[in-house]
Amino acid sequence: MSGEKRAIRGIGMTSARTRDRLVQRLGETGITNPAVLERIRSVPRHLFVDEALASRAYEDSALPIGLGQTISQPWVVALMTQALVTGLDLPLKKVLEVGTGCGYQTAVLSPFVRQIFTIDRIGSLQQAARTRLNQLGFDNIRYRHGDGFKGWPGQAPFDGIIVAAAPGEVPPALLEQLSEGGRLIIPVGPAGDQALIRITRTPGGLQREQLSQVSFVPLVEGTG
């Protein structure tokens, strides 16, 4: 049995009550989509953090993953996923994820999408996520080491775009790569004053909604 499978059968199985408590808390704080709650319950978050932090994996908190990056708080991951998929015909055809990170948001989103295109500016971080997601059997993900501000124009348009870091303003390239009816879920603003917003491309133009106050690492241009 591989180390990954041992981890899933070990920590993953014994944390069932911890996962249930997490899902219950999310349900009490605005996450109402049953399919999204079930993804939070079933994705083995302990495999996406350092082994030393595995005992904290099912807390509703962000945790460091190295190189100045974090794995997002489960409530935020659930909120972003819910904001993207609720009310739409599933699975979505193509979704762009800006900020692969450790791959946790990618894993949560995967069943709702036929194909995820995920981009990250930090090559080593993305490679680790790719290895982890491959080991866990995810096969509908394509990866790119690149600048998230530019998106992935060769694969546009996208039915949805999720951004896991906060720019000061919405990057124009991401709006251009959104399909008709598509949704962009993105945190915007400086540290300490960020809002999670949803932008939907409608026949009448772009519709913008504020979902919540949040705290993300900044979206940085270029590659590292």
Secondary structure, DSSP 4 states (H G I P E B T S, - for coil): --HHHHHIIIIIHHTHHHHHHHHHHHHHTT---HHHHHHHHHS-GGGGS-GGGGGGTTSSS-EEEETTEEEPPHHHHHHHHHHHHTTS-SSEEEEEEE--TTSHHHHHHGGGEEEEEEEES-HHHHHHHHHHHHHTT--SEEEEES-GGG--GGG--EEEEEE-SB-SS--HHHHHTEEEEEEEEEEESSTT-EEEEEEEEETTEEEEEEEEEE--PBP-SS--
